[in-house]
Amino acid sequence: MTAPIQIERVKKSRLSTVDFSNLGFGNYISDHMVVAIYKNGEWQEPKIVPYADMTMSPAMLALHYGQSVFEGLKAFKNSEGRVSIFRPQRHAKRLNKSLERMCMPAVSEELFINSLSALIELDEAWIPTSEGSSLYIRPFVFASESKLGVKIADEYRFMILTSPVAPYFSKPVRIKVDQEYVRAAEGGTGFAKCAGNYGGAFYPTLLAQKQGFDQVFWTDAKEHKYIDESGAMNVMFVLNGKLVTPQLTSSLLDGVTRNSILTLSASLNIEKEERKISIAEIEEGLKNGTLSEAFGVGTAAVVSPIASISIEGRNYQLPVAGPESFQLRAKKKLINIRLGIEPDTHNWNHYIK
Ligand SMILES: *Cc1c(COP(=O)(O)O)cnc(C)c1O
C-alpha cells in the first residue's frame, strides 16, 4: 500500500457549524472518514470519503452475532501547529488482538497508520487547540456480510471517524463495588475492545446509577473478590505510597493510558506494582487511611478521580486529589508530553507531515 490513498473531498465543509467553545465529547464528527472493505480474503485499498450515512443489509452479520470491535485514540496540535497522534502503533496492536479474538481479519499497522494519518492531515482544521482539547479518533471494524445463518463473516469494513472534543472534565465519581454482575470472565472477551462488552456493562451500571452511584468497580467473575476495572477505564490506587493497579488478565483491557502512566511512574518518583488487588485490601486501606488515591485511567478523560467507594453498602470517602497528588502529576506529565512541552523520551507522539 504505497500509492497515496484515494480521497473524495466534501463539496462543502461543515467546519463553520462547529461551536469550538462548546464541543462536549463526541457531538461533532469531522468532514471525512476512512473506509476499507475486506472481501475475497483481503483488504481492498482504503478510501477517504465524506462522512455520511451508509446503506447496509438488515442481515448484516455484525448486527446479529456481534463481530464488531473498535479503538479510541487522540490527535493533538501543539503550540507550533505540529500535529501528532498518541501511540498509534500500540492502538494498532491492540486492535489486532481484539480482531483475532473475534475471528476477524487483521488490519496491518501500515493500513491503520497510513489511512489514519491521511485522514487527520485532510481534516487538520478540525483539531481543536484550546487547552486540554483534542481530536478523538474512532477506528472500528465490523462484519458487513449479509447472511442470517450463524457464521464467521467473510466480509468486513474498517472505518475511521474523528471528532473534535473538549477536555473531559470528570468530577470525582462515586463508585459501587459490584459483587453481583461481571463485565468479563477469564477466558472471555474482556481484553478485547469489542462492542458487546459495552452492551453488557450498561445494565449493571444503570442499576448502580439508580442507587446513587456514578460507576462500578468490576470484580473477578469467579469469586467477586478481586478488582478488575472501573467502568470502561482501568483503575489505579496509591496504597502505602505505592502505585498499585490490577495485573493484566484476559478479563482486563490493556489500556494505553494505564501503560503510559506505569511507564512514567519512575520519573514521577513512585514505586509501581501490578498485581491482584482484593476488595478486602482496598477496604482495609480505606479504613486505616493508607489508601490515599483511587482513580480511573483511559484515553477519554486521561485521569478520572474517585470520590468514594462503596463495598456491600459500607461507604468510604477519599480525600480530594490536590495538585501534589500522584494522579494530577501523572495527568499533567502525560498532557505535557503529548503537546511537546516535555521531552517525548518514549517516542509516543507520531507526528504527521
Ligand atoms: C478503552 C478501555 C480502557 C482504556 O484504554 P485506553 O487505551 O487507556 O483508552 C479501559 N477499559 C476498557 C474496558 C476499555 O474499553
The ligand as a Gaussian input file, in Angstrom:
#p B3LYP/6-31G(d) Opt

LIG

0 1
 C      -10.764000       1.509000      26.154000
 C      -10.871000       0.925000      27.509000
 C       -9.973000       1.255000      28.544000
 C       -8.924000       2.342000      28.429000
 O       -7.994000       2.100000      27.448000
 P       -7.099000       3.315000      26.884000
 O       -6.279000       2.660000      25.839000
 O       -6.310000       3.836000      28.002000
 O       -8.062000       4.315000      26.352000
 C      -10.094000       0.598000      29.755000
 N      -11.047000      -0.329000      29.961000
 C      -11.940000      -0.656000      29.000000
 C      -12.969000      -1.678000      29.287000
 C      -11.888000      -0.039000      27.752000
 O      -12.768000      -0.374000      26.817000

